[in-house]
Amino acid sequence: MIRIAEKAQAGPGFDDPIGLLGACHERIEGHCATLVRLKAHVRTRGFDSEACQAADRVLAYFAEAGRWHHEDEERNLAPLLGQRADPALLSVLTQLMAQHRDLEAAYAPLAAALTSRDANDLPVEAYVDLMRAHMETENSVLLPAARRLLTAAEVETLGTAMAERRGVKRGAL
């Protein structure tokens, strides 16, 4: 049985955008685990209804929430942090943002295989390994730096931008 990543429980909201980014990493990890199980499942059973459901959930998540997550980091978090970061943190920040292109490149063939239900080749490992390493650096370096360096006003600006990206009115938060 393929355990599909569950919908997130109530967690941080747009008033805690850094916590929200960390919670998103937890959801991404759940989808990575689903992908690993899906590959093993498809190897033995093909794309049965259970596998199709799992593939569709992963595709839907990364098409919307995954895209928003990278935009949150690139358009808002990185520029805010970049104003306050020391050279070492700037280097890590530059690497992490560049890795988003690497992740997109690794995800494209995986998404194509999931969409076409190609059981012969699900290139899961390349994407999952890169994503897990990327999230580890964000969780251990980027998010703690954001908590340490951003002002309350900057955190509010970040939360507002993230909410707007998702079509949520700030007053509705």
PyMOL commands that set and color helices and strands:
alter all, ss='L'
color gray80, all
select helices_A, chain A and resi 17-45+49-82+87-116+124-149+152-165+170-172
alter helices_A, ss='H'
color red, helices_A
deselect
rebuild
show_as cartoon
